[in-house]
């Protein structure tokens, strides 16, 4: 599993971006960097606490054709992303 940062939340995704505690624009920049190295169809989970990530990450995904589902686990936003094929 590729990982940026540390996480105590479990995930079955191939890649994890832990951007908890980081402020805009760092969460979306970390997602963009890791997505660039993943093959089409790969899954990535991003965790963030910055409220702007709820806007930035789905917009990034929409612009690049990736699927994105956002859920909240307490104060942590969880973005389940599948890279476009």
PDB file with one MODEL, atoms N, CA, C and O in Angstrom:
MODEL        1
ATOM      1  N   UNK A   1       0.843  -1.174   0.000  1.00  0.00           N
ATOM      2  CA  UNK A   1       0.000   0.000   0.000  1.00  0.00           C
ATOM      3  C   UNK A   1       0.887   1.235   0.000  1.00  0.00           C
ATOM      4  O   UNK A   1       1.778   1.371   0.838  1.00  0.00           O
ATOM      5  N   UNK A   2       0.639   2.130  -0.942  1.00  0.00           N
ATOM      6  CA  UNK A   2       1.340   3.399  -0.947  1.00  0.00           C
ATOM      7  C   UNK A   2       0.692   4.300   0.095  1.00  0.00           C
ATOM      8  O   UNK A   2      -0.529   4.291   0.252  1.00  0.00           O
ATOM      9  N   UNK A   3       1.483   5.059   0.790  1.00  0.00           N
ATOM     10  CA  UNK A   3       0.924   5.903   1.841  1.00  0.00           C
ATOM     11  C   UNK A   3       1.718   7.185   1.970  1.00  0.00           C
ATOM     12  O   UNK A   3       2.943   7.201   1.847  1.00  0.00           O
ATOM     13  N   UNK A   4       0.988   8.257   2.220  1.00  0.00           N
ATOM     14  CA  UNK A   4       1.610   9.533   2.546  1.00  0.00           C
ATOM     15  C   UNK A   4       1.088   9.892   3.918  1.00  0.00           C
ATOM     16  O   UNK A   4      -0.119  10.076   4.077  1.00  0.00           O
ATOM     17  N   UNK A   5       1.937   9.997   4.902  1.00  0.00           N
ATOM     18  CA  UNK A   5       1.505  10.308   6.257  1.00  0.00           C
ATOM     19  C   UNK A   5       1.171   9.052   7.031  1.00  0.00           C
ATOM     20  O   UNK A   5       1.575   7.953   6.649  1.00  0.00           O
ATOM     21  N   UNK A   6       0.437   9.208   8.112  1.00  0.00           N
ATOM     22  CA  UNK A   6       0.072   8.092   8.966  1.00  0.00           C
ATOM     23  C   UNK A   6      -1.430   8.038   9.090  1.00  0.00           C
ATOM     24  O   UNK A   6      -2.104   9.066   9.020  1.00  0.00           O
ATOM     25  N   UNK A   7      -1.964   6.832   9.277  1.00  0.00           N
ATOM     26  CA  UNK A   7      -3.402   6.695   9.398  1.00  0.00           C
ATOM     27  C   UNK A   7      -3.763   5.603  10.373  1.00  0.00           C
ATOM     28  O   UNK A   7      -3.129   4.548  10.394  1.00  0.00           O
ATOM     29  N   UNK A   8      -4.784   5.850  11.187  1.00  0.00           N
ATOM     30  CA  UNK A   8      -5.306   4.823  12.063  1.00  0.00           C
ATOM     31  C   UNK A   8      -6.624   4.297  11.518  1.00  0.00           C
ATOM     32  O   UNK A   8      -7.188   3.355  12.075  1.00  0.00           O
ATOM     33  N   UNK A   9      -7.133   4.895  10.425  1.00  0.00           N
ATOM     34  CA  UNK A   9      -8.377   4.441   9.816  1.00  0.00           C
ATOM     35  C   UNK A   9      -8.052   3.368   8.795  1.00  0.00           C
ATOM     36  O   UNK A   9      -7.122   3.515   8.002  1.00  0.00           O
ATOM     37  N   UNK A  10      -8.825   2.281   8.816  1.00  0.00           N
ATOM     38  CA  UNK A  10      -8.555   1.162   7.916  1.00  0.00           C
ATOM     39  C   UNK A  10      -9.105   1.443   6.526  1.00  0.00           C
ATOM     40  O   UNK A  10     -10.132   2.102   6.361  1.00  0.00           O
ATOM     41  N   UNK A  11      -8.389   0.923   5.527  1.00  0.00           N
ATOM     42  CA  UNK A  11      -8.814   1.056   4.149  1.00  0.00           C
ATOM     43  C   UNK A  11      -8.291  -0.127   3.337  1.00  0.00           C
ATOM     44  O   UNK A  11      -7.215  -0.659   3.609  1.00  0.00           O
ATOM     45  N   UNK A  12      -9.078  -0.528   2.332  1.00  0.00           N
ATOM     46  CA  UNK A  12      -8.654  -1.594   1.436  1.00  0.00           C
ATOM     47  C   UNK A  12      -8.107  -1.028   0.128  1.00  0.00           C
ATOM     48  O   UNK A  12      -7.756  -1.788  -0.774  1.00  0.00           O
ATOM     49  N   UNK A  13      -8.033   0.276   0.019  1.00  0.00           N
ATOM     50  CA  UNK A  13      -7.569   0.912  -1.207  1.00  0.00           C
ATOM     51  C   UNK A  13      -6.094   0.632  -1.433  1.00  0.00           C
ATOM     52  O   UNK A  13      -5.344   0.337  -0.503  1.00  0.00           O
ATOM     53  N   UNK A  14      -5.699   0.734  -2.696  1.00  0.00           N
ATOM     54  CA  UNK A  14      -4.309   0.493  -3.063  1.00  0.00           C
ATOM     55  C   UNK A  14      -3.400   1.620  -2.583  1.00  0.00           C
ATOM     56  O   UNK A  14      -2.207   1.407  -2.371  1.00  0.00           O
ATOM     57  N   UNK A  15      -3.955   2.813  -2.413  1.00  0.00           N
ATOM     58  CA  UNK A  15      -3.143   3.968  -2.028  1.00  0.00           C
ATOM     59  C   UNK A  15      -3.895   4.803  -0.994  1.00  0.00           C
ATOM     60  O   UNK A  15      -5.125   4.849  -0.983  1.00  0.00           O
ATOM     61  N   UNK A  16      -3.129   5.457  -0.130  1.00  0.00           N
ATOM     62  CA  UNK A  16      -3.711   6.284   0.918  1.00  0.00           C
ATOM     63  C   UNK A  16      -2.975   7.613   1.003  1.00  0.00           C
ATOM     64  O   UNK A  16      -1.746   7.657   1.042  1.00  0.00           O
ATOM     65  N   UNK A  17      -3.746   8.694   1.030  1.00  0.00           N
ATOM     66  CA  UNK A  17      -3.201  10.019   1.283  1.00  0.00           C
ATOM     67  C   UNK A  17      -3.772  10.463   2.617  1.00  0.00           C
ATOM     68  O   UNK A  17      -4.982  10.645   2.748  1.00  0.00           O
ATOM     69  N   UNK A  18      -2.917  10.636   3.597  1.00  0.00           N
ATOM     70  CA  UNK A  18      -3.358  11.105   4.907  1.00  0.00           C
ATOM     71  C   UNK A  18      -3.010  12.582   5.006  1.00  0.00           C
ATOM     72  O   UNK A  18      -1.876  12.945   5.318  1.00  0.00           O
ATOM     73  N   UNK A  19      -3.999  13.429   4.738  1.00  0.00           N
ATOM     74  CA  UNK A  19      -3.787  14.876   4.745  1.00  0.00           C
ATOM     75  C   UNK A  19      -4.466  15.517   5.950  1.00  0.00           C
ATOM     76  O   UNK A  19      -4.748  16.715   5.943  1.00  0.00           O
ATOM     77  N   UNK A  20      -4.724  14.729   6.972  1.00  0.00           N
ATOM     78  CA  UNK A  20      -5.346  15.285   8.174  1.00  0.00           C
ATOM     79  C   UNK A  20      -4.412  16.321   8.789  1.00  0.00           C
ATOM     80  O   UNK A  20      -3.215  16.083   8.948  1.00  0.00           O
ATOM     81  N   UNK A  21      -4.982  17.474   9.131  1.00  0.00           N
ATOM     82  CA  UNK A  21      -4.198  18.547   9.724  1.00  0.00           C
ATOM     83  C   UNK A  21      -3.570  19.494   8.713  1.00  0.00           C
ATOM     84  O   UNK A  21      -3.044  20.540   9.091  1.00  0.00           O
ATOM     85  N   UNK A  22      -3.617  19.143   7.437  1.00  0.00           N
ATOM     86  CA  UNK A  22      -3.045  20.013   6.398  1.00  0.00           C
ATOM     87  C   UNK A  22      -4.110  20.963   5.879  1.00  0.00           C
ATOM     88  O   UNK A  22      -5.284  20.603   5.790  1.00  0.00           O
ATOM     89  N   UNK A  23      -3.700  22.168   5.538  1.00  0.00           N
ATOM     90  CA  UNK A  23      -4.612  23.190   5.037  1.00  0.00           C
ATOM     91  C   UNK A  23      -4.533  23.294   3.521  1.00  0.00           C
ATOM     92  O   UNK A  23      -3.543  22.904   2.903  1.00  0.00           O
ATOM     93  N   UNK A  24      -5.588  23.824   2.945  1.00  0.00           N
ATOM     94  CA  UNK A  24      -5.696  24.070   1.511  1.00  0.00           C
ATOM     95  C   UNK A  24      -4.476  24.871   1.037  1.00  0.00           C
ATOM     96  O   UNK A  24      -4.096  25.847   1.683  1.00  0.00           O
ATOM     97  N   UNK A  25      -3.874  24.480  -0.053  1.00  0.00           N
ATOM     98  CA  UNK A  25      -4.265  23.498  -1.054  1.00  0.00           C
ATOM     99  C   UNK A  25      -3.553  22.152  -0.914  1.00  0.00           C
ATOM    100  O   UNK A  25      -3.612  21.331  -1.829  1.00  0.00           O
ATOM    101  N   UNK A  26      -2.882  21.912   0.216  1.00  0.00           N
ATOM    102  CA  UNK A  26      -2.049  20.707   0.338  1.00  0.00           C
ATOM    103  C   UNK A  26      -2.807  19.389   0.170  1.00  0.00           C
ATOM    104  O   UNK A  26      -2.276  18.491  -0.484  1.00  0.00           O
ATOM    105  N   UNK A  27      -4.018  19.214   0.721  1.00  0.00           N
ATOM    106  CA  UNK A  27      -4.681  17.916   0.518  1.00  0.00           C
ATOM    107  C   UNK A  27      -4.886  17.559  -0.957  1.00  0.00           C
ATOM    108  O   UNK A  27      -4.590  16.436  -1.364  1.00  0.00           O
ATOM    109  N   UNK A  28      -5.384  18.495  -1.755  1.00  0.00           N
ATOM    110  CA  UNK A  28      -5.619  18.192  -3.162  1.00  0.00           C
ATOM    111  C   UNK A  28      -4.303  18.028  -3.922  1.00  0.00           C
ATOM    112  O   UNK A  28      -4.233  17.236  -4.861  1.00  0.00           O
ATOM    113  N   UNK A  29      -3.272  18.755  -3.537  1.00  0.00           N
ATOM    114  CA  UNK A  29      -1.969  18.596  -4.197  1.00  0.00           C
ATOM    115  C   UNK A  29      -1.380  17.224  -3.929  1.00  0.00           C
ATOM    116  O   UNK A  29      -0.767  16.632  -4.818  1.00  0.00           O
ATOM    117  N   UNK A  30      -1.555  16.705  -2.712  1.00  0.00           N
ATOM    118  CA  UNK A  30      -1.063  15.368  -2.390  1.00  0.00           C
ATOM    119  C   UNK A  30      -1.838  14.299  -3.169  1.00  0.00           C
ATOM    120  O   UNK A  30      -1.255  13.324  -3.643  1.00  0.00           O
ATOM    121  N   UNK A  31      -3.159  14.491  -3.296  1.00  0.00           N
ATOM    122  CA  UNK A  31      -3.978  13.560  -4.090  1.00  0.00           C
ATOM    123  C   UNK A  31      -3.511  13.581  -5.540  1.00  0.00           C
ATOM    124  O   UNK A  31      -3.317  12.530  -6.150  1.00  0.00           O
ATOM    125  N   UNK A  32      -3.332  14.772  -6.086  1.00  0.00           N
ATOM    126  CA  UNK A  32      -2.906  14.904  -7.486  1.00  0.00           C
ATOM    127  C   UNK A  32      -1.565  14.211  -7.725  1.00  0.00           C
ATOM    128  O   UNK A  32      -1.397  13.515  -8.726  1.00  0.00           O
ATOM    129  N   UNK A  33      -0.631  14.395  -6.827  1.00  0.00           N
ATOM    130  CA  UNK A  33       0.693  13.791  -6.984  1.00  0.00           C
ATOM    131  C   UNK A  33       0.616  12.264  -6.973  1.00  0.00           C
ATOM    132  O   UNK A  33       1.226  11.606  -7.816  1.00  0.00           O
ATOM    133  N   UNK A  34      -0.121  11.707  -6.036  1.00  0.00           N
ATOM    134  CA  UNK A  34      -0.201  10.246  -5.945  1.00  0.00           C
ATOM    135  C   UNK A  34      -1.022   9.655  -7.085  1.00  0.00           C
ATOM    136  O   UNK A  34      -0.691   8.583  -7.593  1.00  0.00           O
ATOM    137  N   UNK A  35      -2.091  10.343  -7.496  1.00  0.00           N
ATOM    138  CA  UNK A  35      -2.921   9.844  -8.608  1.00  0.00           C
ATOM    139  C   UNK A  35      -2.105   9.737  -9.896  1.00  0.00           C
ATOM    140  O   UNK A  35      -2.341   8.843 -10.709  1.00  0.00           O
ATOM    141  N   UNK A  36      -1.157  10.636 -10.079  1.00  0.00           N
ATOM    142  CA  UNK A  36      -0.351  10.619 -11.293  1.00  0.00           C
ATOM    143  C   UNK A  36       0.444   9.333 -11.477  1.00  0.00           C
ATOM    144  O   UNK A  36       0.746   8.946 -12.606  1.00  0.00           O
ATOM    145  N   UNK A  37       0.783   8.673 -10.379  1.00  0.00           N
ATOM    146  CA  UNK A  37       1.576   7.452 -10.461  1.00  0.00           C
ATOM    147  C   UNK A  37       0.765   6.172 -10.414  1.00  0.00           C
ATOM    148  O   UNK A  37       1.334   5.081 -10.438  1.00  0.00           O
ATOM    149  N   UNK A  38      -0.560   6.286 -10.346  1.00  0.00           N
ATOM    150  CA  UNK A  38      -1.405   5.096 -10.260  1.00  0.00           C
ATOM    151  C   UNK A  38      -1.914   4.691 -11.635  1.00  0.00           C
ATOM    152  O   UNK A  38      -2.110   5.550 -12.495  1.00  0.00           O
ATOM    153  N   UNK A  39      -2.130   3.398 -11.858  1.00  0.00           N
ATOM    154  CA  UNK A  39      -2.677   2.942 -13.135  1.00  0.00           C
ATOM    155  C   UNK A  39      -4.174   3.246 -13.227  1.00  0.00           C
ATOM    156  O   UNK A  39      -4.822   3.441 -12.199  1.00  0.00           O
ATOM    157  N   UNK A  40      -4.729   3.289 -14.432  1.00  0.00           N
ATOM    158  CA  UNK A  40      -6.174   3.502 -14.592  1.00  0.00           C
ATOM    159  C   UNK A  40      -6.965   2.448 -13.807  1.00  0.00           C
ATOM    160  O   UNK A  40      -6.605   1.271 -13.790  1.00  0.00           O
ATOM    161  N   UNK A  41      -8.036   2.887 -13.167  1.00  0.00           N
ATOM    162  CA  UNK A  41      -8.877   1.988 -12.392  1.00  0.00           C
ATOM    163  C   UNK A  41      -8.425   1.793 -10.954  1.00  0.00           C
ATOM    164  O   UNK A  41      -9.132   1.166 -10.165  1.00  0.00           O
ATOM    165  N   UNK A  42      -7.262   2.319 -10.602  1.00  0.00           N
ATOM    166  CA  UNK A  42      -6.741   2.160  -9.239  1.00  0.00           C
ATOM    167  C   UNK A  42      -7.603   2.950  -8.251  1.00  0.00           C
ATOM    168  O   UNK A  42      -8.228   3.953  -8.595  1.00  0.00           O
ATOM    169  N   UNK A  43      -7.611   2.459  -7.017  1.00  0.00           N
ATOM    170  CA  UNK A  43      -8.374   3.125  -5.967  1.00  0.00           C
ATOM    171  C   UNK A  43      -7.434   3.843  -5.011  1.00  0.00           C
ATOM    172  O   UNK A  43      -6.345   3.360  -4.701  1.00  0.00           O
ATOM    173  N   UNK A  44      -7.877   5.002  -4.554  1.00  0.00           N
ATOM    174  CA  UNK A  44      -7.126   5.809  -3.613  1.00  0.00           C
ATOM    175  C   UNK A  44      -8.102   6.311  -2.552  1.00  0.00           C
ATOM    176  O   UNK A  44      -9.233   6.677  -2.870  1.00  0.00           O
ATOM    177  N   UNK A  45      -7.673   6.328  -1.317  1.00  0.00           N
ATOM    178  CA  UNK A  45      -8.447   6.931  -0.245  1.00  0.00           C
ATOM    179  C   UNK A  45      -7.650   8.103   0.292  1.00  0.00           C
ATOM    180  O   UNK A  45      -6.465   7.979   0.600  1.00  0.00           O
ATOM    181  N   UNK A  46      -8.316   9.244   0.400  1.00  0.00           N
ATOM    182  CA  UNK A  46      -7.693  10.434   0.973  1.00  0.00           C
ATOM    183  C   UNK A  46      -8.450  10.810   2.234  1.00  0.00           C
ATOM    184  O   UNK A  46      -9.681  10.792   2.256  1.00  0.00           O
ATOM    185  N   UNK A  47      -7.718  11.147   3.275  1.00  0.00           N
ATOM    186  CA  UNK A  47      -8.293  11.598   4.535  1.00  0.00           C
ATOM    187  C   UNK A  47      -7.874  13.044   4.749  1.00  0.00           C
ATOM    188  O   UNK A  47      -6.704  13.387   4.583  1.00  0.00           O
ATOM    189  N   UNK A  48      -8.832  13.895   5.120  1.00  0.00           N
ATOM    190  CA  UNK A  48      -8.525  15.310   5.331  1.00  0.00           C
ATOM    191  C   UNK A  48      -9.438  15.878   6.411  1.00  0.00           C
ATOM    192  O   UNK A  48     -10.540  15.381   6.640  1.00  0.00           O
ATOM    193  N   UNK A  49      -8.956  16.927   7.067  1.00  0.00           N
ATOM    194  CA  UNK A  49      -9.759  17.616   8.067  1.00  0.00           C
ATOM    195  C   UNK A  49     -10.067  19.055   7.664  1.00  0.00           C
ATOM    196  O   UNK A  49     -10.901  19.702   8.297  1.00  0.00           O
ATOM    197  N   UNK A  50      -9.422  19.558   6.640  1.00  0.00           N
ATOM    198  CA  UNK A  50      -9.677  20.920   6.167  1.00  0.00           C
ATOM    199  C   UNK A  50     -11.015  20.949   5.421  1.00  0.00           C
ATOM    200  O   UNK A  50     -11.181  20.216   4.447  1.00  0.00           O
ATOM    201  N   UNK A  51     -11.967  21.774   5.852  1.00  0.00           N
ATOM    202  CA  UNK A  51     -13.272  21.823   5.188  1.00  0.00           C
ATOM    203  C   UNK A  51     -13.196  22.152   3.692  1.00  0.00           C
ATOM    204  O   UNK A  51     -14.069  21.730   2.933  1.00  0.00           O
ATOM    205  N   UNK A  52     -12.189  22.885   3.258  1.00  0.00           N
ATOM    206  CA  UNK A  52     -12.052  23.214   1.831  1.00  0.00           C
ATOM    207  C   UNK A  52     -11.756  21.987   0.977  1.00  0.00           C
ATOM    208  O   UNK A  52     -12.008  21.992  -0.228  1.00  0.00           O
ATOM    209  N   UNK A  53     -11.226  20.939   1.594  1.00  0.00           N
ATOM    210  CA  UNK A  53     -10.958  19.715   0.844  1.00  0.00           C
ATOM    211  C   UNK A  53     -12.252  19.125   0.296  1.00  0.00           C
ATOM    212  O   UNK A  53     -12.242  18.445  -0.730  1.00  0.00           O
ATOM    213  N   UNK A  54     -13.368  19.384   0.979  1.00  0.00           N
ATOM    214  CA  UNK A  54     -14.668  18.865   0.531  1.00  0.00           C
ATOM    215  C   UNK A  54     -15.069  19.489  -0.802  1.00  0.00           C
ATOM    216  O   UNK A  54     -15.887  18.924  -1.528  1.00  0.00           O
ATOM    217  N   UNK A  55     -14.510  20.630  -1.126  1.00  0.00           N
ATOM    218  CA  UNK A  55     -14.741  21.289  -2.410  1.00  0.00           C
ATOM    219  C   UNK A  55     -13.613  20.946  -3.383  1.00  0.00           C
ATOM    220  O   UNK A  55     -13.867  20.549  -4.520  1.00  0.00           O
ATOM    221  N   UNK A  56     -12.380  21.100  -2.934  1.00  0.00           N
ATOM    222  CA  UNK A  56     -11.205  20.972  -3.809  1.00  0.00           C
ATOM    223  C   UNK A  56     -11.021  19.574  -4.399  1.00  0.00           C
ATOM    224  O   UNK A  56     -10.808  19.441  -5.604  1.00  0.00           O
ATOM    225  N   UNK A  57     -11.097  18.542  -3.579  1.00  0.00           N
ATOM    226  CA  UNK A  57     -10.803  17.187  -4.064  1.00  0.00           C
ATOM    227  C   UNK A  57     -11.872  16.688  -5.039  1.00  0.00           C
ATOM    228  O   UNK A  57     -11.514  16.172  -6.098  1.00  0.00           O
ATOM    229  N   UNK A  58     -13.180  16.818  -4.727  1.00  0.00           N
ATOM    230  CA  UNK A  58     -14.174  16.404  -5.731  1.00  0.00           C
ATOM    231  C   UNK A  58     -14.077  17.202  -7.035  1.00  0.00           C
ATOM    232  O   UNK A  58     -14.298  16.649  -8.112  1.00  0.00           O
ATOM    233  N   UNK A  59     -13.749  18.492  -6.950  1.00  0.00           N
ATOM    234  CA  UNK A  59     -13.593  19.297  -8.164  1.00  0.00           C
ATOM    235  C   UNK A  59     -12.404  18.807  -8.989  1.00  0.00           C
ATOM    236  O   UNK A  59     -12.500  18.703 -10.212  1.00  0.00           O
ATOM    237  N   UNK A  60     -11.293  18.507  -8.333  1.00  0.00           N
ATOM    238  CA  UNK A  60     -10.134  17.941  -9.025  1.00  0.00           C
ATOM    239  C   UNK A  60     -10.537  16.647  -9.736  1.00  0.00           C
ATOM    240  O   UNK A  60     -10.198  16.441 -10.901  1.00  0.00           O
ATOM    241  N   UNK A  61     -11.256  15.783  -9.031  1.00  0.00           N
ATOM    242  CA  UNK A  61     -11.671  14.502  -9.609  1.00  0.00           C
ATOM    243  C   UNK A  61     -12.598  14.699 -10.802  1.00  0.00           C
ATOM    244  O   UNK A  61     -12.447  14.037 -11.829  1.00  0.00           O
ATOM    245  N   UNK A  62     -13.554  15.607 -10.665  1.00  0.00           N
ATOM    246  CA  UNK A  62     -14.486  15.878 -11.760  1.00  0.00           C
ATOM    247  C   UNK A  62     -13.736  16.363 -12.996  1.00  0.00           C
ATOM    248  O   UNK A  62     -14.016  15.918 -14.110  1.00  0.00           O
ATOM    249  N   UNK A  63     -12.799  17.260 -12.806  1.00  0.00           N
ATOM    250  CA  UNK A  63     -12.048  17.826 -13.935  1.00  0.00           C
ATOM    251  C   UNK A  63     -11.176  16.791 -14.639  1.00  0.00           C
ATOM    252  O   UNK A  63     -10.884  16.929 -15.827  1.00  0.00           O
ATOM    253  N   UNK A  64     -10.758  15.753 -13.910  1.00  0.00           N
ATOM    254  CA  UNK A  64      -9.885  14.737 -14.491  1.00  0.00           C
ATOM    255  C   UNK A  64     -10.601  13.432 -14.796  1.00  0.00           C
ATOM    256  O   UNK A  64      -9.974  12.468 -15.236  1.00  0.00           O
ATOM    257  N   UNK A  65     -11.913  13.390 -14.567  1.00  0.00           N
ATOM    258  CA  UNK A  65     -12.703  12.211 -14.919  1.00  0.00           C
ATOM    259  C   UNK A  65     -12.642  11.076 -13.914  1.00  0.00           C
ATOM    260  O   UNK A  65     -13.050   9.960 -14.233  1.00  0.00           O
ATOM    261  N   UNK A  66     -12.144  11.327 -12.706  1.00  0.00           N
ATOM    262  CA  UNK A  66     -12.070  10.294 -11.680  1.00  0.00           C
ATOM    263  C   UNK A  66     -13.386  10.242 -10.903  1.00  0.00           C
ATOM    264  O   UNK A  66     -14.066  11.257 -10.755  1.00  0.00           O
ATOM    265  N   UNK A  67     -13.740   9.058 -10.411  1.00  0.00           N
ATOM    266  CA  UNK A  67     -14.907   8.915  -9.539  1.00  0.00           C
ATOM    267  C   UNK A  67     -14.497   9.311  -8.127  1.00  0.00           C
ATOM    268  O   UNK A  67     -13.385   9.009  -7.694  1.00  0.00           O
ATOM    269  N   UNK A  68     -15.390   9.986  -7.408  1.00  0.00           N
ATOM    270  CA  UNK A  68     -15.083  10.415  -6.049  1.00  0.00           C
ATOM    271  C   UNK A  68     -16.338  10.331  -5.185  1.00  0.00           C
ATOM    272  O   UNK A  68     -17.380  10.889  -5.530  1.00  0.00           O
ATOM    273  N   UNK A  69     -16.226   9.623  -4.053  1.00  0.00           N
ATOM    274  CA  UNK A  69     -17.305   9.542  -3.076  1.00  0.00           C
ATOM    275  C   UNK A  69     -16.768  10.111  -1.770  1.00  0.00           C
ATOM    276  O   UNK A  69     -15.712   9.699  -1.289  1.00  0.00           O
ATOM    277  N   UNK A  70     -17.506  11.063  -1.200  1.00  0.00           N
ATOM    278  CA  UNK A  70     -17.079  11.732   0.030  1.00  0.00           C
ATOM    279  C   UNK A  70     -17.961  11.273   1.181  1.00  0.00           C
ATOM    280  O   UNK A  70     -19.187  11.285   1.074  1.00  0.00           O
ATOM    281  N   UNK A  71     -17.336  10.868   2.280  1.00  0.00           N
ATOM    282  CA  UNK A  71     -18.052  10.549   3.508  1.00  0.00           C
ATOM    283  C   UNK A  71     -17.331  11.232   4.665  1.00  0.00           C
ATOM    284  O   UNK A  71     -16.170  11.623   4.546  1.00  0.00           O
ATOM    285  N   UNK A  72     -18.030  11.368   5.772  1.00  0.00           N
ATOM    286  CA  UNK A  72     -17.428  11.976   6.960  1.00  0.00           C
ATOM    287  C   UNK A  72     -17.397  10.943   8.074  1.00  0.00           C
ATOM    288  O   UNK A  72     -18.370  10.228   8.312  1.00  0.00           O
ATOM    289  N   UNK A  73     -16.261  10.882   8.747  1.00  0.00           N
ATOM    290  CA  UNK A  73     -16.081  10.005   9.906  1.00  0.00           C
ATOM    291  C   UNK A  73     -15.649  10.913  11.050  1.00  0.00           C
ATOM    292  O   UNK A  73     -14.457  11.129  11.268  1.00  0.00           O
ATOM    293  N   UNK A  74     -16.631  11.441  11.780  1.00  0.00           N
ATOM    294  CA  UNK A  74     -16.320  12.454  12.788  1.00  0.00           C
ATOM    295  C   UNK A  74     -15.888  13.722  12.074  1.00  0.00           C
ATOM    296  O   UNK A  74     -16.602  14.216  11.202  1.00  0.00           O
ATOM    297  N   UNK A  75     -14.732  14.251  12.432  1.00  0.00           N
ATOM    298  CA  UNK A  75     -14.210  15.460  11.793  1.00  0.00           C
ATOM    299  C   UNK A  75     -13.376  15.148  10.555  1.00  0.00           C
ATOM    300  O   UNK A  75     -12.920  16.058   9.863  1.00  0.00           O
ATOM    301  N   UNK A  76     -13.180  13.871  10.280  1.00  0.00           N
ATOM    302  CA  UNK A  76     -12.338  13.468   9.157  1.00  0.00           C
ATOM    303  C   UNK A  76     -13.191  13.243   7.913  1.00  0.00           C
ATOM    304  O   UNK A  76     -14.159  12.482   7.930  1.00  0.00           O
ATOM    305  N   UNK A  77     -12.811  13.920   6.843  1.00  0.00           N
ATOM    306  CA  UNK A  77     -13.434  13.697   5.540  1.00  0.00           C
ATOM    307  C   UNK A  77     -12.698  12.559   4.852  1.00  0.00           C
ATOM    308  O   UNK A  77     -11.468  12.528   4.831  1.00  0.00           O
ATOM    309  N   UNK A  78     -13.451  11.632   4.293  1.00  0.00           N
ATOM    310  CA  UNK A  78     -12.864  10.475   3.605  1.00  0.00           C
ATOM    311  C   UNK A  78     -13.290  10.540   2.136  1.00  0.00           C
ATOM    312  O   UNK A  78     -14.479  10.568   1.821  1.00  0.00           O
ATOM    313  N   UNK A  79     -12.313  10.561   1.264  1.00  0.00           N
ATOM    314  CA  UNK A  79     -12.547  10.618  -0.173  1.00  0.00           C
ATOM    315  C   UNK A  79     -12.127   9.287  -0.780  1.00  0.00           C
ATOM    316  O   UNK A  79     -10.948   8.933  -0.764  1.00  0.00           O
ATOM    317  N   UNK A  80     -13.091   8.557  -1.311  1.00  0.00           N
ATOM    318  CA  UNK A  80     -12.799   7.292  -2.007  1.00  0.00           C
ATOM    319  C   UNK A  80     -12.776   7.615  -3.494  1.00  0.00           C
ATOM    320  O   UNK A  80     -13.793   7.994  -4.075  1.00  0.00           O
ATOM    321  N   UNK A  81     -11.621   7.462  -4.093  1.00  0.00           N
ATOM    322  CA  UNK A  81     -11.407   7.904  -5.476  1.00  0.00           C
ATOM    323  C   UNK A  81     -10.966   6.714  -6.324  1.00  0.00           C
ATOM    324  O   UNK A  81     -10.126   5.912  -5.915  1.00  0.00           O
ATOM    325  N   UNK A  82     -11.560   6.621  -7.525  1.00  0.00           N
ATOM    326  CA  UNK A  82     -11.143   5.621  -8.505  1.00  0.00           C
ATOM    327  C   UNK A  82     -10.646   6.390  -9.735  1.00  0.00           C
ATOM    328  O   UNK A  82     -11.364   7.210 -10.307  1.00  0.00           O
ATOM    329  N   UNK A  83      -9.398   6.102 -10.123  1.00  0.00           N
ATOM    330  CA  UNK A  83      -8.797   6.785 -11.259  1.00  0.00           C
ATOM    331  C   UNK A  83      -9.506   6.367 -12.546  1.00  0.00           C
ATOM    332  O   UNK A  83      -9.837   5.197 -12.737  1.00  0.00           O
ATOM    333  N   UNK A  84      -9.731   7.336 -13.414  1.00  0.00           N
ATOM    334  CA  UNK A  84     -10.442   7.054 -14.661  1.00  0.00           C
ATOM    335  C   UNK A  84      -9.691   6.013 -15.494  1.00  0.00           C
ATOM    336  O   UNK A  84      -8.464   5.917 -15.459  1.00  0.00           O
ATOM    337  N   UNK A  85     -10.473   5.244 -16.237  1.00  0.00           N
ATOM    338  CA  UNK A  85      -9.863   4.187 -17.061  1.00  0.00           C
ATOM    339  C   UNK A  85      -9.747   4.642 -18.484  1.00  0.00           C
ATOM    340  O   UNK A  85      -9.260   3.897 -19.333  1.00  0.00           O
TER     341      UNK A  85
ENDMDL
END
